[in-house]
Amino acid sequence: MQLKAEPEMAGKIVRCPGCNTKLSIPAIATSSLPPPSGLPPPSSVIPPAPASTDHDPFGAAEYEHGTSAPDQVPATGTPERGERGGWEEIDPTNPNGFLSFGIGFVLFLAWIGILYPFKAPDSVSPATYTGMQFIASLFFKHMLVSFMNTLFFTWSMSILYLKMQKLNHQRKALLLDVLPWELGAEINRDNVGQFIDHVYKLPHRLRDSMMVNRIRKALELFEVKQNAGDVSNMLSSNSDIDSMRIGGSYSLLKAFLWAIPILGFIGTVIGLSHAIGGMNFSNMTDIKQVTSTLGAVTGGLGTAFDATLLGLVLAMTLNFPLNGMMKAEDDCLNDIDAFCNEVLLPRLNDGGSIAGGDTAGLMDTLVKAVANAQKDFLVDLNALSKQIKEQADNLDKRAAAHQQRVDAEFAMTLNRMREDMTNAMKDSVKTTTDYTRALASGIQSLNTLLSELGGKQILIHQVKKKGWFSNK
């Protein structure tokens, strides 16, 4: 088995992640390091391997340990494939629920057994408690609430412990040399079978990991499709799946982190209700009885707040390792994504480049590129057409609304003018009617007067007007 190590680990004694035996990392010869120019250009020439130590282009040393690497096969030949079919994958982040509960329950019983001898008698005042007696009182005063909080806490810590074991397994798998340079500087249709066979020859204890499983699936897909783009999409999908799986593994822990302080508050409410219910001063005439009752009430209040104190302490203690474990798993997943993007994908050669001389692959690439560009153009055109249609619909709606508003204003103005004209005509008719009635009344009075006068004559004397310049 070949392992990878950082250059600063040269000369140190470490343990093999496969068989757990001690081994010494050989010193790195400075003259044998490759030039820091990144990945070598794609070619079918396999670089020669040193006798004891090989180096990858990123400066990590590969140490041969245990079984030797498979025999090198020329890149132009057809490798003999072994039996394939994958292997059963174990959940890389979710521990067994029954196992975690069993470990948590044993830890719960052990903790209660440790605290039980320090349980203070009822006759001892809380003010005289020792440190261990005070801690024991936090768990035994509200037994139901405190025991549930303790069980949730120990169960959560057992889950974190099992997740740590799984994370260490993933970290050890990162040391494997999954893509050895002895098999080829690039991975193409001719030598991809050799890389897949090498993956199947990895130790069974370490090959069931997120990194090895992802690389195995990528190589097998590349063997069938011969397209680096499809492999990149598959790796991206697997990264999203692993990320969601890791995020979902913390659902129970987050529920415990929420429930522990809530149970503490529930214990406080119960204690407060008992303390307030014990307050009865109706039959007390002696001051000593009142004092003892108040002491019992204040003691009950202290016990009630102890439940909240225990819940908050357990929740805060659980919060730090939980967030630390989340960050560690995210870092591990980021390392796997970086390896796939920086090491695996650049070494894939699907024959689509001009330097490879594969006209069919070049035409396929061009056709796919044109089809993707046309698809993107159609998508953008449909989106633009949809936006134009929405703008036109909005313009029609605004025009219709404006027309409705104009019609409403016109109708309102017309109604107002009609009402004003009607009122003016009514006023004119009323005035004319009143004037006609008055005229008719005057004529009738004149007729009456004339009838009374009969044949009498009325003399009318005309008075001369005085001149402007005379008194006469």
C-alpha positions in Angstrom: 0.0 0.0 0.0 1.3 3.5 -0.9 0.7 6.4 1.5 1.2 10.1 1.2 2.8 12.4 3.6 3.7 16.1 3.7 7.4 17.0 3.2 7.8 18.3 6.8 6.9 14.7 8.0 10.1 13.3 6.5 12.1 11.2 8.9 9.4 10.9 11.5 7.8 7.7 13.0 4.1 7.4 12.4 1.5 4.6 12.5 0.1 3.1 9.3 -3.6 3.9 8.9 -4.2 0.5 7.3 -2.5 -2.0 9.7 -1.8 0.4 12.6 1.9 -0.6 12.7 4.8 1.9 13.2 6.8 2.9 10.2 9.4 5.5 9.4 8.8 8.1 6.7 12.0 8.2 4.5 13.9 11.5 4.1 13.2 13.4 0.9 16.1 14.1 -1.4 16.1 17.7 -2.5 17.6 16.9 -5.9 14.8 14.4 -6.7 12.0 16.9 -6.2 10.2 17.8 -9.5 10.1 21.4 -10.6 7.2 23.4 -9.0 5.4 23.9 -12.3 2.1 22.3 -11.4 0.8 19.3 -13.4 2.9 17.9 -16.2 1.4 18.3 -19.8 -0.8 15.5 -20.9 1.1 12.7 -22.5 1.2 9.0 -22.7 4.7 8.7 -21.3 4.7 7.3 -17.7 7.4 9.0 -15.5 9.9 6.6 -14.0 9.4 5.8 -10.3 12.3 5.9 -7.8 13.3 2.7 -6.0 12.0 3.5 -2.5 10.3 6.9 -2.6 8.2 8.6 -5.2 7.0 12.2 -5.2 3.8 13.7 -6.6 3.9 17.1 -8.3 2.5 18.8 -5.2 5.5 17.9 -3.0 3.8 15.0 -1.0 5.9 11.9 -0.6 4.5 8.4 -1.3 5.8 5.6 0.9 5.3 2.0 -0.1 4.2 -0.1 2.8 2.7 -3.6 3.1 1.8 -5.0 -0.3 3.6 -3.7 -3.4 1.9 -1.6 -6.0 0.5 -3.4 -9.0 2.7 -4.1 -12.0 3.0 -1.2 -14.4 1.2 -1.8 -17.7 2.0 0.3 -20.7 -0.5 3.1 -21.4 -1.3 1.7 -24.9 -2.1 -1.8 -23.7 -5.5 -3.1 -22.4 -5.2 -3.9 -18.7 -6.6 -7.1 -17.3 -9.6 -6.0 -15.2 -10.3 -7.7 -11.9 -13.7 -8.5 -10.4 -15.7 -5.3 -9.9 -19.1 -4.3 -8.7 -18.2 -1.9 -5.9 -18.7 -2.6 -2.3 -21.3 -1.8 0.3 -20.9 1.7 1.5 -21.3 2.5 5.2 -22.8 5.8 6.3 -19.8 8.1 6.7 -21.3 10.5 9.2 -24.4 9.0 10.9 -23.5 6.7 13.8 -25.7 3.8 14.8 -28.6 5.0 16.9 -28.8 2.0 19.2 -25.1 2.0 19.8 -25.0 5.7 20.6 -28.0 5.4 23.0 -26.3 2.4 24.7 -23.1 4.3 25.3 -25.0 7.4 26.4 -27.1 5.3 28.9 -24.0 3.7 30.3 -22.4 7.1 30.8 -25.6 8.3 32.4 -25.6 5.5 34.9 -21.9 5.9 35.6 -22.3 9.6 36.3 -25.3 9.1 38.6 -23.4 6.3 40.4 -20.5 8.6 40.9 -22.7 11.4 42.4 -24.9 9.2 44.5 -22.4 8.9 47.4 -22.2 12.7 47.6 -25.9 13.2 48.0 -26.5 15.3 51.1 -29.1 14.3 53.7 -32.2 16.3 54.0 -31.2 17.6 57.4 -28.1 19.3 56.0 -28.7 23.0 55.1 -27.9 24.0 51.5 -25.7 26.8 52.8 -23.3 24.2 54.3 -23.0 22.0 51.1 -19.6 21.0 49.9 -18.7 21.3 46.2 -19.6 17.7 45.3 -22.7 17.9 47.5 -23.8 21.0 45.6 -23.2 19.3 42.2 -25.1 16.2 43.4 -28.0 18.3 44.6 -28.4 19.7 41.1 -29.1 16.2 39.8 -31.2 14.7 42.7 -33.5 17.6 43.7 -35.4 17.6 40.4 -34.8 14.0 39.5 -37.0 13.6 36.5 -36.0 16.8 34.8 -32.3 16.6 35.8 -32.0 12.9 34.8 -33.6 13.6 31.4 -31.2 16.4 30.8 -28.3 14.3 31.9 -29.4 11.4 29.6 -29.8 13.8 26.7 -26.3 15.2 27.4 -24.6 11.8 27.6 -26.4 10.6 24.5 -25.3 13.7 22.6 -21.7 13.2 23.7 -21.7 9.5 22.6 -23.0 10.6 19.2 -20.2 13.1 18.9 -17.7 10.4 20.0 -18.9 8.0 17.3 -18.9 10.8 14.7 -15.3 11.6 15.8 -14.4 7.9 15.1 -15.9 8.2 11.6 -14.1 11.5 11.0 -10.8 9.9 11.9 -11.5 7.1 9.5 -12.1 9.6 6.7 -8.9 11.5 7.6 -6.9 8.3 7.5 -8.3 7.5 4.0 -7.0 10.9 2.8 -3.4 9.5 3.3 -4.0 6.9 0.6 -2.3 7.3 -2.8 -5.5 6.7 -4.8 -4.1 8.0 -8.1 -0.4 6.8 -8.2 1.8 8.5 -10.8 3.4 5.2 -11.7 0.2 4.3 -13.7 0.4 7.4 -15.8 0.7 11.2 -15.7 -2.8 11.5 -17.1 -5.9 9.3 -17.0 -7.3 8.4 -20.4 -9.4 5.7 -22.0 -6.3 3.4 -22.3 -5.2 3.3 -18.6 -8.3 4.2 -16.7 -8.9 0.5 -16.0 -5.6 0.3 -14.3 -6.5 3.1 -11.9 -9.8 1.5 -11.2 -8.1 -1.9 -10.4 -5.7 0.0 -8.1 -8.7 1.4 -6.2 -10.1 -2.0 -5.8 -6.8 -3.3 -4.4 -6.8 -0.7 -1.6 -7.2 -2.0 2.0 -10.7 -2.9 2.8 -10.5 -1.0 6.1 -9.9 2.3 4.3 -11.4 2.1 0.9 -14.9 2.5 2.2 -14.6 6.3 2.6 -16.0 9.4 1.0 -12.9 10.2 -1.0 -12.2 6.6 -2.3 -15.9 6.0 -3.1 -16.1 9.3 -4.9 -12.9 8.7 -7.0 -14.0 5.1 -7.8 -17.4 6.3 -9.1 -15.6 9.1 -11.1 -13.2 6.7 -12.7 -15.9 4.2 -13.5 -18.1 6.9 -15.1 -15.1 8.2 -17.1 -14.4 4.7 -18.3 -18.0 4.5 -19.7 -18.6 8.0 -20.8 -15.1 9.2 -21.7 -16.2 12.8 -20.9 -14.5 14.9 -18.2 -17.5 17.3 -18.0 -19.8 14.5 -17.0 -17.3 13.4 -14.3 -17.1 17.0 -13.0 -20.9 17.2 -12.8 -21.0 13.9 -11.0 -18.3 15.0 -8.5 -20.2 18.2 -7.8 -23.5 16.2 -7.2 -21.7 13.8 -4.8 -20.2 16.8 -3.0 -23.7 18.3 -2.5 -25.0 14.9 -1.3 -22.2 14.5 1.2 -22.7 18.0 2.5 -26.5 17.5 3.0 -25.8 14.1 4.6 -23.4 15.7 7.1 -25.8 18.6 7.8 -28.7 16.2 8.4 -26.6 14.1 10.8 -26.8 16.9 13.3 -30.6 17.0 13.5 -30.8 14.9 16.7 -28.0 16.8 18.3 -29.6 20.2 17.6 -32.9 18.8 19.0 -31.0 17.8 22.2 -29.3 21.2 22.4 -32.8 22.8 22.2 -34.5 20.5 24.6 -31.9 20.6 27.5 -32.4 24.3 28.5 -36.2 24.0 27.9 -36.3 21.1 30.3 -34.4 23.2 32.8 -37.0 26.0 32.5 -39.8 23.4 33.0 -38.1 22.2 36.2 -37.9 25.8 37.4 -41.6 26.4 36.7 -42.5 23.2 38.6 -40.4 24.2 41.5 -41.9 27.7 41.6 -45.4 26.3 41.6 -44.6 24.0 44.5 -42.9 26.8 46.4 -45.8 29.2 45.9 -48.4 26.5 46.7 -46.7 25.9 50.1 -47.2 29.5 51.2 -50.1 29.4 53.8 -50.1 32.1 56.5 -53.7 31.9 57.5 -53.3 29.6 60.6 -49.9 30.9 61.7 -49.7 33.0 64.8 -46.2 32.3 65.9 -43.3 34.2 64.3 -41.2 31.0 64.3 -43.8 29.2 62.1 -43.8 32.1 59.7 -40.0 32.1 59.6 -39.9 28.3 58.9 -42.5 28.6 56.2 -40.5 31.4 54.5 -37.4 29.3 54.7 -39.1 26.4 53.0 -40.4 28.7 50.3 -37.0 30.2 49.6 -35.4 26.8 49.6 -38.0 25.7 47.1 -37.1 28.7 44.9 -33.4 27.9 45.1 -34.1 24.3 44.0 -36.3 25.5 41.1 -33.5 27.8 39.8 -31.0 25.0 40.2 -32.8 23.1 37.4 -32.4 26.0 35.0 -28.7 26.3 36.1 -28.1 22.6 35.3 -29.8 22.9 31.9 -27.9 26.0 30.8 -24.5 24.5 31.9 -25.2 21.3 30.0 -26.4 23.1 26.9 -23.3 25.4 26.9 -21.0 22.4 27.5 -22.6 20.6 24.6 -22.5 23.6 22.2 -18.7 23.8 21.9 -17.9 20.2 20.9 -20.9 20.2 18.6 -19.8 23.2 16.6 -16.2 22.0 16.6 -17.3 18.7 15.1 -19.3 20.5 12.5 -16.3 22.5 11.5 -14.0 19.5 11.4 -16.4 17.6 9.1 -16.8 20.6 6.8 -13.0 20.9 6.6 -12.7 17.2 5.7 -15.3 17.5 3.0 -13.5 20.6 1.6 -10.2 18.7 1.5 -11.9 15.9 -0.5 -13.5 18.5 -2.9 -10.1 20.2 -3.3 -8.4 16.8 -4.1 -11.0 15.9 -6.7 -10.8 19.4 -8.3 -7.1 19.9 -8.2 -5.7 16.4 -8.7 -8.3 14.2 -10.3 -10.0 16.4 -12.8 -6.8 18.0 -14.3 -5.4 14.5 -15.0 -8.5 13.3 -16.9 -7.9 13.4 -20.7 -11.1 12.5 -22.6 -9.4 13.1 -26.1 -11.3 16.2 -26.7 -8.3 18.5 -27.1 -6.5 19.3 -30.3 -3.2 18.1 -29.0 -4.7 14.6 -28.6 -5.4 14.4 -32.3 -8.8 12.9 -31.8 -11.0 14.5 -34.5 -14.1 12.6 -33.5 -13.7 13.8 -29.9 -13.0 17.3 -31.1 -16.2 17.3 -33.2 -18.2 15.9 -30.3 -16.9 18.6 -28.1 -17.7 21.3 -30.7 -21.1 19.9 -31.3 -21.8 19.8 -27.5 -20.4 23.3 -27.1 -22.6 24.6 -30.0 -25.6 22.7 -28.6 -25.1 24.1 -25.1 -24.6 27.7 -26.5 -27.8 27.3 -28.6 -29.6 26.0 -25.5 -28.4 28.9 -23.4 -29.4 31.3 -26.2 -32.9 29.8 -26.4 -33.2 29.9 -22.7 -32.1 33.6 -22.6 -34.5 34.3 -25.6 -37.4 32.7 -23.8 -36.6 34.7 -20.7 -36.4 37.9 -22.7 -39.6 37.1 -24.5 -41.3 36.4 -21.2 -40.0 39.7 -19.8 -41.3 41.6 -22.9 -44.6 39.9 -22.6 -44.8 40.8 -18.9 -44.0 44.5 -19.8 -46.6 44.5 -22.5 -49.2 43.0 -20.2 -48.3 45.6 -17.5 -48.6 48.4 -20.1 -52.0 47.1 -21.2 -53.1 46.9 -17.6 -51.9 50.4 -16.9 -53.6 51.8 -20.1 -56.9 50.0 -19.1 -56.6 51.3 -15.6 -55.9 54.9 -16.9 -58.9 54.6 -19.3 -61.1 53.4 -16.5 -60.0 56.3 -14.3 -60.6 58.9 -17.2 -64.1 57.4 -17.8 -64.9 57.6 -14.1 -63.7 61.2 -13.8 -65.7 62.2 -17.0 -68.8 60.5 -15.7 -68.4 62.1 -12.3 -67.9 65.6 -13.9 -70.9 65.1 -16.2 -73.1 64.1 -13.3 -71.9 67.1 -11.3 -72.7 69.4 -14.2 -76.1 67.9 -14.7 -76.9 68.2 -11.0 -75.7 71.9 -11.1 -77.8 72.6 -14.2 -80.8 70.9 -12.7 -80.5 72.9 -9.5 -80.1 76.1 -11.4 -83.2 75.4 -13.5 -85.1 74.6 -10.4 -84.1 77.8 -8.9 -85.1 79.8 -12.1 -88.4 78.0 -12.3 -89.1 78.7 -8.6 -88.1 82.4 -9.0 -90.4 82.7 -12.2 -93.2 81.0 -10.4 -92.9 83.3 -7.4 -92.8 86.4 -9.7 -95.8 85.1 -11.7 -97.7 84.6 -8.5 -96.8 88.1 -7.3 -97.9 89.6 -10.7 -101.2 87.6 -10.6 -101.8 88.9 -7.1 -101.1 92.5 -8.2 -103.4 92.2 -11.1 -106.1 90.8 -9.0 -105.7 93.6 -6.5 -105.9 96.1 -9.3 -109.0 94.5 -10.7 -110.6 94.7 -7.2 -109.7 98.3 -6.9 -111.1 99.2 -10.3 -114.3 97.4 -9.5 -114.7 99.4 -6.3 -114.0 102.7 -8.0 -116.7 101.9 -10.6 -117.4 105.0 -12.7 -115.5 107.4 -10.4 -113.0 109.6 -12.1 -109.5 110.3 -10.9 -108.0 113.6 -11.6 -104.3 113.8 -12.1 -102.7 117.2 -11.8 -99.4 117.7 -13.5 -96.9 119.8 -11.5 -94.5 121.9 -13.6 -90.9 121.4 -13.1 -88.7 124.3 -12.1 -86.1 125.4 -14.5 -82.4 125.4 -13.9 -81.9 129.1 -13.5 -85.3 130.4 -12.2 -87.4 130.0 -9.1 -90.5 129.4 -10.9 
